[in-house]
Amino acid sequence: MTKSKSQKMYEMLKEKQPQVYEQFKEIHAAFQEDPEANRAEFNRIGRDFVGIVRAYERRLCGGMERTNRSVYSTNVSETYWRFVREEFPLIDQVGVVIRA
């Protein structure tokens, strides 16, 4: 089965940014086990990782948004983020601050 552009771009991110990817993978696992103890580190490392994920998303969708394929661009972006969230289900919590 051929891979989608979204999947190829996510794999490229993992190949080209292995250090940041592995750092986030480790802190994501620790955050899943104990969110309170690991939140600050998760947010610090996650901020960098999310920035890189968004940069690759712009590379994937940037040209499409300036054409008549903007609706298609949204679908491609959603597919790309689905691959990210499959591996990192808590990525949307990066930057979330909980105050008691």
PyMOL commands that set and color helices and strands:
alter all, ss='L'
color gray80, all
select helices_A, chain A and resi 5-16+18-33+35-65+70-87+91-93
alter helices_A, ss='H'
color red, helices_A
deselect
rebuild
show_as cartoon
